[in-house]
């Protein structure tokens, strides 16, 4: 082993696009202040993101020894009496308004959720895709006993609730449909494994 390999390597520091050094470790702060700063950073990242943020991404704004899960738990405790919460959705974390305030939000902002209002047929097809994905139109026809219109599928795709999956192993290799991350967010599911059981 050479002398050079025995020397301690300096800690790597993150450099932003502007060339500034981003101090993840915050070693100049007392432990309690460091922890509060890390909580604030995680909350800021989640607040700025419209989609769920994974642990790996959140770990980039805190020190190497910090537990993202413990920081999240502490943030959740602080938000208990607030109108919004920190929830695990679609394999990541996001801030969202608590469901008990949905009517107040709609009343104040007239958010009729036109883009996410579902007809009975749309909801039925979306459920079939969620439980049987990847599934093609022929598979949907087997479930419903009739063809599912391309317009209905296009509406679900427009709402970013479904996407194209792998080709089906049928003659002509038709496209299949799968649900998206947006589907998990809209229906408040951490993953597809959390779909309700049905009999």
N, CA and C atoms as a LAMMPS dump frame, in Angstrom:
ITEM: TIMESTEP
0
ITEM: NUMBER OF ATOMS
597
ITEM: BOX BOUNDS ff ff ff
-5.0000000000000000e+02 5.0000000000000000e+02
-5.0000000000000000e+02 5.0000000000000000e+02
-5.0000000000000000e+02 5.0000000000000000e+02
ITEM: ATOMS id mol type element x y z
1 1 1 N 0.856 -1.185 0
2 1 2 C 0 0 0
3 1 3 C 0.899 1.244 0
4 2 1 N 0.672 2.154 -0.899
5 2 2 C 1.517 3.347 -1.004
6 2 3 C 1.076 4.398 -0.002
7 3 1 N 1.951 5.37 0.239
8 3 2 C 1.623 6.463 1.145
9 3 3 C 0.394 7.222 0.654
10 4 1 N 0.327 7.417 -0.674
11 4 2 C -0.793 8.185 -1.244
12 4 3 C -2.119 7.495 -0.971
13 5 1 N -2.14 6.148 -1.014
14 5 2 C -3.41 5.454 -0.81
15 5 3 C -3.81 5.443 0.656
16 6 1 N -2.839 5.687 1.586
17 6 2 C -3.161 5.707 3.007
18 6 3 C -3.761 7.034 3.438
19 7 1 N -3.471 8.081 2.669
20 7 2 C -3.979 9.397 3.048
21 7 3 C -5.497 9.438 2.988
22 8 1 N -6.09 10.184 3.905
23 8 2 C -7.548 10.346 3.89
24 8 3 C -7.942 11.211 2.712
25 9 1 N -8.964 10.755 2.015
26 9 2 C -9.478 11.575 0.922
27 9 3 C -10.38 12.661 1.499
28 10 1 N -10.285 13.882 0.957
29 10 2 C -11.192 14.928 1.445
30 10 3 C -12.625 14.586 1.054
31 11 1 N -13.594 15.019 1.9
32 11 2 C -15.003 14.752 1.587
33 11 3 C -15.376 15.458 0.303
34 12 1 N -16.114 14.732 -0.518
35 12 2 C -16.584 15.352 -1.755
36 12 3 C -17.712 16.301 -1.431
37 13 1 N -17.729 17.431 -2.106
38 13 2 C -18.796 18.406 -1.897
39 13 3 C -19.569 18.55 -3.187
40 14 1 N -20.883 18.742 -3.04
41 14 2 C -21.725 18.931 -4.205
42 14 3 C -21.528 20.341 -4.737
43 15 1 N -21.424 20.437 -6.029
44 15 2 C -21.267 21.736 -6.668
45 15 3 C -22.491 22.001 -7.522
46 16 1 N -23.119 23.142 -7.305
47 16 2 C -24.322 23.47 -8.075
48 16 3 C -23.936 23.902 -9.481
49 17 1 N -24.953 24.086 -10.32
50 17 2 C -24.725 24.502 -11.704
51 17 3 C -24.022 25.859 -11.748
52 18 1 N -24.219 26.693 -10.707
53 18 2 C -23.578 28.003 -10.684
54 18 3 C -22.145 27.923 -10.198
55 19 1 N -21.715 26.745 -9.758
56 19 2 C -20.359 26.601 -9.255
57 19 3 C -20.269 26.738 -7.748
58 20 1 N -21.383 27.042 -7.073
59 20 2 C -21.381 27.15 -5.614
60 20 3 C -21.261 25.76 -5.004
61 21 1 N -20.63 25.69 -3.837
62 21 2 C -20.529 24.422 -3.117
63 21 3 C -21.768 24.293 -2.235
64 22 1 N -22.476 23.155 -2.373
65 22 2 C -23.657 22.894 -1.553
66 22 3 C -23.225 22.073 -0.351
67 23 1 N -23.384 22.629 0.816
68 23 2 C -22.948 21.984 2.049
69 23 3 C -24.039 21.055 2.565
70 24 1 N -23.887 19.763 2.303
71 24 2 C -24.868 18.78 2.778
72 24 3 C -24.678 18.48 4.258
73 25 1 N -23.44 18.479 4.72
74 25 2 C -23.137 17.994 6.064
75 25 3 C -23.457 18.995 7.176
76 26 1 N -23.299 20.299 6.906
77 26 2 C -23.588 21.357 7.884
78 26 3 C -22.851 21.139 9.207
79 27 1 N -21.581 20.773 9.117
80 27 2 C -20.813 20.442 10.318
81 27 3 C -20.59 21.624 11.247
82 28 1 N -20.765 22.859 10.74
83 28 2 C -20.572 24.028 11.587
84 28 3 C -21.779 24.299 12.482
85 29 1 N -22.875 23.548 12.305
86 29 2 C -24.075 23.736 13.126
87 29 3 C -24.142 22.689 14.231
88 30 1 N -24.762 23.069 15.345
89 30 2 C -25.026 22.102 16.41
90 30 3 C -25.973 21.033 15.873
91 31 1 N -25.934 19.826 16.453
92 31 2 C -26.712 18.702 15.931
93 31 3 C -28.197 19.023 15.788
94 32 1 N -28.785 19.676 16.804
95 32 2 C -30.217 19.976 16.746
96 32 3 C -30.529 20.953 15.611
97 33 1 N -29.697 21.976 15.445
98 33 2 C -29.904 22.944 14.36
99 33 3 C -29.685 22.294 12.994
100 34 1 N -28.708 21.398 12.916
101 34 2 C -28.439 20.672 11.675
102 34 3 C -29.67 19.85 11.282
103 35 1 N -30.234 19.143 12.264
104 35 2 C -31.421 18.304 12.001
105 35 3 C -32.588 19.163 11.513
106 36 1 N -32.8 20.337 12.157
107 36 2 C -33.9 21.237 11.745
108 36 3 C -33.665 21.737 10.318
109 37 1 N -32.424 22.04 9.992
110 37 2 C -32.108 22.506 8.639
111 37 3 C -32.379 21.405 7.625
112 38 1 N -32.002 20.166 7.933
113 38 2 C -32.271 19.054 7.025
114 38 3 C -33.776 18.841 6.854
115 39 1 N -34.536 18.946 7.929
116 39 2 C -35.996 18.846 7.827
117 39 3 C -36.534 19.934 6.891
118 40 1 N -36.024 21.152 7.072
119 40 2 C -36.463 22.257 6.226
120 40 3 C -36.129 22.032 4.764
121 41 1 N -34.959 21.477 4.499
122 41 2 C -34.568 21.209 3.114
123 41 3 C -35.493 20.179 2.47
124 42 1 N -35.766 19.104 3.204
125 42 2 C -36.658 18.075 2.659
126 42 3 C -38.04 18.661 2.392
127 43 1 N -38.556 19.427 3.342
128 43 2 C -39.873 20.033 3.164
129 43 3 C -39.873 20.985 1.971
130 44 1 N -38.805 21.759 1.798
131 44 2 C -38.718 22.691 0.67
132 44 3 C -38.709 21.954 -0.666
133 45 1 N -37.946 20.861 -0.75
134 45 2 C -37.889 20.079 -1.986
135 45 3 C -39.27 19.517 -2.313
136 46 1 N -39.945 18.971 -1.302
137 46 2 C -41.275 18.396 -1.519
138 46 3 C -42.284 19.473 -1.886
139 47 1 N -42.168 20.632 -1.255
140 47 2 C -43.08 21.737 -1.552
141 47 3 C -42.926 22.203 -3.004
142 48 1 N -41.693 22.185 -3.492
143 48 2 C -41.421 22.679 -4.847
144 48 3 C -41.763 21.657 -5.931
145 49 1 N -41.971 20.402 -5.546
146 49 2 C -42.196 19.355 -6.538
147 49 3 C -43.682 19.045 -6.697
148 50 1 N -44.12 18.934 -7.944
149 50 2 C -45.512 18.576 -8.224
150 50 3 C -45.706 17.066 -8.251
151 51 1 N -44.618 16.317 -8.187
152 51 2 C -44.694 14.86 -8.226
153 51 3 C -43.96 14.282 -7.017
154 52 1 N -44.23 13.022 -6.683
155 52 2 C -43.542 12.417 -5.54
156 52 3 C -42.02 12.405 -5.728
157 53 1 N -41.298 12.608 -4.631
158 53 2 C -39.831 12.627 -4.654
159 53 3 C -39.335 11.409 -3.874
160 54 1 N -38.45 10.649 -4.478
161 54 2 C -37.936 9.432 -3.855
162 54 3 C -36.877 9.694 -2.806
163 55 1 N -36.619 8.679 -1.985
164 55 2 C -35.616 8.796 -0.919
165 55 3 C -34.24 9.158 -1.461
166 56 1 N -33.875 8.56 -2.586
167 56 2 C -32.55 8.825 -3.148
168 56 3 C -32.378 10.299 -3.462
169 57 1 N -33.403 10.915 -4.044
170 57 2 C -33.323 12.341 -4.355
171 57 3 C -33.297 13.181 -3.076
172 58 1 N -34.115 12.799 -2.087
173 58 2 C -34.133 13.555 -0.833
174 58 3 C -32.798 13.447 -0.1
175 59 1 N -32.125 12.315 -0.237
176 59 2 C -30.857 12.136 0.462
177 59 3 C -29.766 13.06 -0.071
178 60 1 N -29.983 13.647 -1.235
179 60 2 C -28.979 14.549 -1.807
180 60 3 C -28.917 15.901 -1.117
181 61 1 N -29.916 16.211 -0.28
182 61 2 C -29.923 17.53 0.371
183 61 3 C -29.617 17.44 1.861
184 62 1 N -29.312 16.226 2.352
185 62 2 C -28.977 16.055 3.763
186 62 3 C -27.626 15.362 3.89
187 63 1 N -27.089 15.358 5.095
188 63 2 C -25.795 14.738 5.335
189 63 3 C -25.818 13.236 5.146
190 64 1 N -24.647 12.674 4.917
191 64 2 C -24.547 11.241 4.641
192 64 3 C -25.023 10.381 5.798
193 65 1 N -24.866 10.852 7.035
194 65 2 C -25.296 10.061 8.184
195 65 3 C -26.752 10.255 8.547
196 66 1 N -27.453 11.148 7.851
197 66 2 C -28.842 11.461 8.195
198 66 3 C -29.785 10.403 7.645
199 67 1 N -30.779 10.042 8.439
200 67 2 C -31.801 9.091 8.012
201 67 3 C -32.973 9.857 7.413
202 68 1 N -33.177 9.699 6.112
203 68 2 C -34.293 10.373 5.442
204 68 3 C -35.613 9.938 6.074
205 69 1 N -35.739 8.647 6.409
206 69 2 C -36.977 8.156 7.01
207 69 3 C -37.268 8.836 8.351
208 70 1 N -36.238 9.015 9.169
209 70 2 C -36.446 9.669 10.468
210 70 3 C -36.777 11.153 10.293
211 71 1 N -36.136 11.796 9.325
212 71 2 C -36.459 13.196 9.047
213 71 3 C -37.911 13.331 8.596
214 72 1 N -38.353 12.414 7.735
215 72 2 C -39.738 12.431 7.256
216 72 3 C -40.705 12.23 8.419
217 73 1 N -40.38 11.285 9.311
218 73 2 C -41.24 11.044 10.477
219 73 3 C -41.366 12.306 11.323
220 74 1 N -40.262 13.021 11.532
221 74 2 C -40.308 14.246 12.326
222 74 3 C -41.14 15.329 11.635
223 75 1 N -41.037 15.426 10.322
224 75 2 C -41.855 16.398 9.583
225 75 3 C -43.33 16.025 9.722
226 76 1 N -43.643 14.735 9.589
227 76 2 C -45.036 14.295 9.719
228 76 3 C -45.617 14.65 11.077
229 77 1 N -44.822 14.494 12.138
230 77 2 C -45.282 14.838 13.484
231 77 3 C -45.596 16.327 13.558
232 78 1 N -44.749 17.152 12.961
233 78 2 C -44.973 18.599 12.997
234 78 3 C -46.216 19.018 12.219
235 79 1 N -46.612 18.217 11.23
236 79 2 C -47.746 18.586 10.383
237 79 3 C -49.083 18.045 10.89
238 80 1 N -49.092 17.381 12.036
239 80 2 C -50.313 16.744 12.535
240 80 3 C -51.491 17.714 12.597
241 81 1 N -51.305 18.891 13.085
242 81 2 C -52.411 19.836 13.214
243 81 3 C -52.605 20.749 12.021
244 82 1 N -51.889 20.505 10.925
245 82 2 C -51.956 21.38 9.758
246 82 3 C -52.96 20.862 8.745
247 83 1 N -53.249 21.665 7.742
248 83 2 C -54.233 21.282 6.718
249 83 3 C -53.619 20.444 5.601
250 84 1 N -52.318 20.249 5.663
251 84 2 C -51.654 19.41 4.67
252 84 3 C -50.775 18.389 5.381
253 85 1 N -50.351 17.37 4.633
254 85 2 C -49.591 16.278 5.229
255 85 3 C -48.494 15.821 4.29
256 86 1 N -47.572 15.067 4.826
257 86 2 C -46.496 14.459 4.047
258 86 3 C -46.854 12.989 3.889
259 87 1 N -47.085 12.558 2.648
260 87 2 C -47.572 11.199 2.409
261 87 3 C -46.668 10.446 1.454
262 88 1 N -46.6 9.133 1.656
263 88 2 C -45.858 8.261 0.754
264 88 3 C -46.795 7.853 -0.373
265 89 1 N -46.404 8.208 -1.591
266 89 2 C -47.24 7.947 -2.764
267 89 3 C -46.349 7.563 -3.935
268 90 1 N -46.737 6.537 -4.652
269 90 2 C -46.055 6.153 -5.901
270 90 3 C -44.545 5.985 -5.731
271 91 1 N -44.133 5.388 -4.636
272 91 2 C -42.718 5.129 -4.426
273 91 3 C -41.911 6.333 -3.991
274 92 1 N -42.566 7.417 -3.635
275 92 2 C -41.873 8.615 -3.18
276 92 3 C -42.693 9.325 -2.124
277 93 1 N -42.319 10.563 -1.853
278 93 2 C -43.011 11.358 -0.835
279 93 3 C -43.487 12.657 -1.453
280 94 1 N -44.642 13.139 -0.981
281 94 2 C -45.138 14.428 -1.458
282 94 3 C -45.993 15.095 -0.387
283 95 1 N -46.034 16.422 -0.451
284 95 2 C -46.931 17.191 0.403
285 95 3 C -48.27 17.287 -0.311
286 96 1 N -49.343 17.106 0.444
287 96 2 C -50.669 17.212 -0.175
288 96 3 C -51.667 17.685 0.872
289 97 1 N -52.739 18.27 0.388
290 97 2 C -53.8 18.734 1.264
291 97 3 C -54.535 17.535 1.844
292 98 1 N -54.916 17.616 3.1
293 98 2 C -55.676 16.538 3.717
294 98 3 C -57.062 16.455 3.087
295 99 1 N -57.564 15.242 2.943
296 99 2 C -58.833 15.034 2.24
297 99 3 C -59.997 15.758 2.905
298 100 1 N -59.938 15.973 4.209
299 100 2 C -61.044 16.643 4.893
300 100 3 C -61.243 18.085 4.42
301 101 1 N -60.244 18.647 3.721
302 101 2 C -60.349 20.022 3.246
303 101 3 C -60.689 20.123 1.757
304 102 1 N -60.994 19.002 1.106
305 102 2 C -61.272 19.006 -0.333
306 102 3 C -62.451 19.907 -0.687
307 103 1 N -63.526 19.85 0.077
308 103 2 C -64.7 20.68 -0.214
309 103 3 C -64.375 22.161 -0.079
310 104 1 N -63.569 22.507 0.922
311 104 2 C -63.198 23.915 1.109
312 104 3 C -62.354 24.418 -0.056
313 105 1 N -61.462 23.584 -0.543
314 105 2 C -60.619 23.98 -1.67
315 105 3 C -61.476 24.193 -2.914
316 106 1 N -62.388 23.254 -3.172
317 106 2 C -63.268 23.409 -4.347
318 106 3 C -64.139 24.647 -4.228
319 107 1 N -64.667 24.905 -3.028
320 107 2 C -65.539 26.066 -2.829
321 107 3 C -64.781 27.37 -3.053
322 108 1 N -63.537 27.434 -2.572
323 108 2 C -62.765 28.669 -2.673
324 108 3 C -62.197 28.886 -4.061
325 109 1 N -61.709 27.843 -4.672
326 109 2 C -61.001 28 -5.943
327 109 3 C -61.79 27.497 -7.139
328 110 1 N -62.978 26.989 -6.897
329 110 2 C -63.81 26.422 -7.961
330 110 3 C -63.028 25.401 -8.773
331 111 1 N -62.337 24.521 -8.043
332 111 2 C -61.588 23.45 -8.696
333 111 3 C -62.528 22.275 -8.882
334 112 1 N -63.297 22.3 -9.931
335 112 2 C -64.255 21.239 -10.176
336 112 3 C -63.61 19.937 -10.567
337 113 1 N -62.276 19.913 -10.664
338 113 2 C -61.563 18.711 -11.085
339 113 3 C -62.105 18.169 -12.398
340 114 1 N -62.357 19.088 -13.367
341 114 2 C -62.907 18.631 -14.646
342 114 3 C -62.006 17.587 -15.281
343 115 1 N -60.68 17.766 -15.16
344 115 2 C -59.767 16.849 -15.828
345 115 3 C -59.756 15.476 -15.184
346 116 1 N -60.184 15.38 -13.917
347 116 2 C -60.142 14.091 -13.246
348 116 3 C -61.525 13.569 -12.873
349 117 1 N -62.579 14.186 -13.394
350 117 2 C -63.919 13.644 -13.185
351 117 3 C -64.064 12.428 -14.092
352 118 1 N -64.629 11.353 -13.553
353 118 2 C -64.728 10.111 -14.304
354 118 3 C -66.179 9.734 -14.566
355 119 1 N -66.419 9.203 -15.752
356 119 2 C -67.702 8.558 -15.997
357 119 3 C -67.613 7.156 -15.4
358 120 1 N -68.758 6.5 -15.276
359 120 2 C -68.767 5.133 -14.742
360 120 3 C -67.962 4.196 -15.642
361 121 1 N -68.086 4.38 -16.96
362 121 2 C -67.339 3.538 -17.898
363 121 3 C -65.834 3.754 -17.77
364 122 1 N -65.42 5.017 -17.667
365 122 2 C -63.992 5.316 -17.517
366 122 3 C -63.431 4.667 -16.254
367 123 1 N -64.183 4.786 -15.164
368 123 2 C -63.704 4.209 -13.906
369 123 3 C -63.613 2.691 -14.006
370 124 1 N -64.591 2.059 -14.665
371 124 2 C -64.559 0.604 -14.828
372 124 3 C -63.358 0.152 -15.637
373 125 1 N -63.093 0.851 -16.739
374 125 2 C -61.96 0.483 -17.594
375 125 3 C -60.638 0.747 -16.87
376 126 1 N -60.557 1.858 -16.16
377 126 2 C -59.341 2.171 -15.415
378 126 3 C -59.064 1.103 -14.352
379 127 1 N -60.098 0.654 -13.668
380 127 2 C -59.927 -0.411 -12.663
381 127 3 C -59.464 -1.704 -13.327
382 128 1 N -60.052 -2.035 -14.471
383 128 2 C -59.658 -3.262 -15.175
384 128 3 C -58.183 -3.194 -15.582
385 129 1 N -57.759 -2.049 -16.085
386 129 2 C -56.357 -1.894 -16.473
387 129 3 C -55.457 -2.009 -15.245
388 130 1 N -55.867 -1.365 -14.145
389 130 2 C -55.047 -1.392 -12.93
390 130 3 C -54.837 -2.823 -12.428
391 131 1 N -55.895 -3.621 -12.434
392 131 2 C -55.797 -4.968 -11.863
393 131 3 C -55.235 -6.007 -12.832
394 132 1 N -55.389 -5.785 -14.14
395 132 2 C -54.979 -6.81 -15.101
396 132 3 C -53.824 -6.386 -16.004
397 133 1 N -53.179 -5.275 -15.694
398 133 2 C -52.104 -4.775 -16.554
399 133 3 C -50.917 -5.724 -16.617
400 134 1 N -50.226 -5.75 -17.752
401 134 2 C -50.571 -5.067 -19.009
402 134 3 C -51.708 -5.805 -19.71
403 135 1 N -52.634 -5.038 -20.264
404 135 2 C -53.803 -5.625 -20.913
405 135 3 C -54.088 -4.868 -22.202
406 136 1 N -54.485 -5.6 -23.246
407 136 2 C -54.794 -4.943 -24.529
408 136 3 C -56.308 -4.792 -24.686
409 137 1 N -56.737 -4.224 -25.794
410 137 2 C -58.175 -3.986 -26.006
411 137 3 C -58.955 -5.29 -26.059
412 138 1 N -58.342 -6.335 -26.605
413 138 2 C -59.03 -7.632 -26.658
414 138 3 C -59.253 -8.162 -25.24
415 139 1 N -58.283 -7.98 -24.368
416 139 2 C -58.439 -8.401 -22.979
417 139 3 C -59.525 -7.609 -22.284
418 140 1 N -59.612 -6.31 -22.573
419 140 2 C -60.684 -5.484 -22
420 140 3 C -62.048 -5.924 -22.532
421 141 1 N -62.084 -6.31 -23.806
422 141 2 C -63.341 -6.794 -24.386
423 141 3 C -63.785 -8.08 -23.695
424 142 1 N -62.827 -8.946 -23.36
425 142 2 C -63.164 -10.181 -22.64
426 142 3 C -63.792 -9.867 -21.282
427 143 1 N -63.323 -8.813 -20.625
428 143 2 C -63.847 -8.444 -19.309
429 143 3 C -65.228 -7.821 -19.411
430 144 1 N -65.411 -6.895 -20.372
431 144 2 C -66.658 -6.124 -20.445
432 144 3 C -67.691 -6.706 -21.414
433 145 1 N -67.268 -7.678 -22.22
434 145 2 C -68.204 -8.278 -23.166
435 145 3 C -68.503 -7.402 -24.369
436 146 1 N -67.743 -6.337 -24.538
437 146 2 C -67.9 -5.448 -25.698
438 146 3 C -66.609 -4.667 -25.87
439 147 1 N -66.459 -4.076 -27.052
440 147 2 C -65.258 -3.283 -27.313
441 147 3 C -65.228 -2.045 -26.426
442 148 1 N -64.055 -1.705 -25.934
443 148 2 C -63.838 -0.458 -25.209
444 148 3 C -63.399 0.57 -26.243
445 149 1 N -64.097 1.681 -26.285
446 149 2 C -63.829 2.656 -27.345
447 149 3 C -62.435 3.267 -27.225
448 150 1 N -61.878 3.57 -28.386
449 150 2 C -60.57 4.227 -28.416
450 150 3 C -60.658 5.616 -27.79
451 151 1 N -61.811 6.273 -27.926
452 151 2 C -61.988 7.601 -27.332
453 151 3 C -61.874 7.546 -25.81
454 152 1 N -62.487 6.523 -25.206
455 152 2 C -62.419 6.386 -23.753
456 152 3 C -60.971 6.173 -23.319
457 153 1 N -60.26 5.312 -24.016
458 153 2 C -58.85 5.068 -23.691
459 153 3 C -58.018 6.331 -23.899
460 154 1 N -58.348 7.086 -24.941
461 154 2 C -57.624 8.336 -25.207
462 154 3 C -57.856 9.344 -24.076
463 155 1 N -59.077 9.378 -23.529
464 155 2 C -59.357 10.29 -22.41
465 155 3 C -58.537 9.907 -21.177
466 156 1 N -58.454 8.607 -20.903
467 156 2 C -57.649 8.161 -19.759
468 156 3 C -56.169 8.464 -19.982
469 157 1 N -55.731 8.329 -21.237
470 157 2 C -54.332 8.651 -21.554
471 157 3 C -54.103 10.159 -21.421
472 158 1 N -55.063 10.973 -21.872
473 158 2 C -54.955 12.425 -21.782
474 158 3 C -54.841 12.874 -20.322
475 159 1 N -55.541 12.181 -19.429
476 159 2 C -55.482 12.498 -18.005
477 159 3 C -54.214 11.927 -17.359
478 160 1 N -53.366 11.297 -18.167
479 160 2 C -52.099 10.718 -17.729
480 160 3 C -52.297 9.622 -16.682
481 161 1 N -53.404 8.87 -16.814
482 161 2 C -53.676 7.781 -15.884
483 161 3 C -53.252 6.43 -16.452
484 162 1 N -53.166 6.341 -17.784
485 162 2 C -52.681 5.118 -18.423
486 162 3 C -51.632 5.476 -19.471
487 163 1 N -50.841 4.469 -19.812
488 163 2 C -49.806 4.638 -20.837
489 163 3 C -49.682 3.327 -21.596
490 164 1 N -48.903 3.34 -22.663
491 164 2 C -48.667 2.118 -23.425
492 164 3 C -47.738 1.195 -22.651
493 165 1 N -48.1 -0.087 -22.653
494 165 2 C -47.267 -1.098 -22.023
495 165 3 C -46.555 -1.914 -23.091
496 166 1 N -46.054 -3.092 -22.732
497 166 2 C -45.384 -3.943 -23.717
498 166 3 C -46.386 -4.495 -24.728
499 167 1 N -45.888 -4.926 -25.867
500 167 2 C -46.764 -5.538 -26.872
501 167 3 C -47.328 -6.848 -26.333
502 168 1 N -48.603 -7.113 -26.65
503 168 2 C -49.238 -8.348 -26.194
504 168 3 C -48.767 -9.529 -27.044
505 169 1 N -48.665 -10.717 -26.445
506 169 2 C -48.243 -11.901 -27.204
507 169 3 C -49.409 -12.511 -27.983
508 170 1 N -50.055 -11.684 -28.798
509 170 2 C -51.162 -12.131 -29.647
510 170 3 C -50.785 -11.845 -31.093
511 171 1 N -51.497 -12.437 -32.04
512 171 2 C -51.231 -12.105 -33.447
513 171 3 C -51.323 -10.597 -33.67
514 172 1 N -50.35 -10.047 -34.348
515 172 2 C -50.314 -8.603 -34.598
516 172 3 C -49.636 -7.827 -33.481
517 173 1 N -49.314 -8.495 -32.376
518 173 2 C -48.654 -7.868 -31.221
519 173 3 C -49.255 -6.511 -30.88
520 174 1 N -50.548 -6.499 -30.479
521 174 2 C -51.18 -5.206 -30.175
522 174 3 C -50.578 -4.548 -28.933
523 175 1 N -50.76 -3.224 -28.864
524 175 2 C -50.304 -2.464 -27.697
525 175 3 C -51.116 -2.872 -26.478
526 176 1 N -50.468 -2.84 -25.326
527 176 2 C -51.196 -3.031 -24.071
528 176 3 C -51.238 -1.711 -23.32
529 177 1 N -52.015 -1.699 -22.25
530 177 2 C -52.156 -0.504 -21.421
531 177 3 C -51.721 -0.828 -19.999
532 178 1 N -51.076 0.146 -19.375
533 178 2 C -50.664 0.051 -17.976
534 178 3 C -51.012 1.379 -17.301
535 179 1 N -51.089 1.352 -15.98
536 179 2 C -51.333 2.598 -15.257
537 179 3 C -50.02 3.36 -15.074
538 180 1 N -50.135 4.625 -14.718
539 180 2 C -48.985 5.513 -14.594
540 180 3 C -48.742 5.904 -13.13
541 181 1 N -47.681 6.649 -12.906
542 181 2 C -47.422 7.206 -11.572
543 181 3 C -48.543 8.155 -11.176
544 182 1 N -49.096 8.896 -12.149
545 182 2 C -50.201 9.804 -11.849
546 182 3 C -51.393 9.037 -11.288
547 183 1 N -51.645 7.842 -11.81
548 183 2 C -52.721 6.997 -11.29
549 183 3 C -52.509 6.738 -9.803
550 184 1 N -51.279 6.393 -9.422
551 184 2 C -50.991 6.135 -8.009
552 184 3 C -51.217 7.385 -7.165
553 185 1 N -50.797 8.54 -7.684
554 185 2 C -50.96 9.795 -6.944
555 185 3 C -52.432 10.127 -6.773
556 186 1 N -53.209 10.041 -7.864
557 186 2 C -54.632 10.397 -7.819
558 186 3 C -55.394 9.508 -6.847
559 187 1 N -55.051 8.215 -6.819
560 187 2 C -55.78 7.282 -5.961
561 187 3 C -55.049 6.995 -4.648
562 188 1 N -54.023 7.809 -4.35
563 188 2 C -53.363 7.766 -3.06
564 188 3 C -52.808 6.38 -2.741
565 189 1 N -52.066 5.815 -3.68
566 189 2 C -51.497 4.475 -3.509
567 189 3 C -49.974 4.55 -3.518
568 190 1 N -49.308 4.012 -2.49
569 190 2 C -47.845 3.973 -2.533
570 190 3 C -47.325 3.146 -3.71
571 191 1 N -48.013 2.054 -4.049
572 191 2 C -47.619 1.214 -5.172
573 191 3 C -48.831 0.403 -5.618
574 192 1 N -48.704 -0.304 -6.734
575 192 2 C -49.806 -1.144 -7.216
576 192 3 C -50.103 -2.293 -6.259
577 193 1 N -49.13 -2.687 -5.455
578 193 2 C -49.372 -3.738 -4.466
579 193 3 C -50.407 -3.294 -3.432
580 194 1 N -50.654 -1.993 -3.353
581 194 2 C -51.6 -1.474 -2.368
582 194 3 C -53.016 -1.31 -2.918
583 195 1 N -53.262 -1.786 -4.144
584 195 2 C -54.633 -1.789 -4.655
585 195 3 C -55.504 -2.623 -3.721
586 196 1 N -56.73 -2.208 -3.477
587 196 2 C -57.612 -2.998 -2.592
588 196 3 C -57.864 -4.391 -3.183
589 197 1 N -57.972 -5.378 -2.321
590 197 2 C -58.33 -6.725 -2.768
591 197 3 C -59.77 -6.722 -3.247
592 198 1 N -60.038 -7.522 -4.252
593 198 2 C -61.429 -7.675 -4.663
594 198 3 C -61.714 -9.154 -4.879
595 199 1 N -62.99 -9.516 -4.689
596 199 2 C -63.357 -10.932 -4.833
597 199 3 C -64.335 -11.095 -5.972
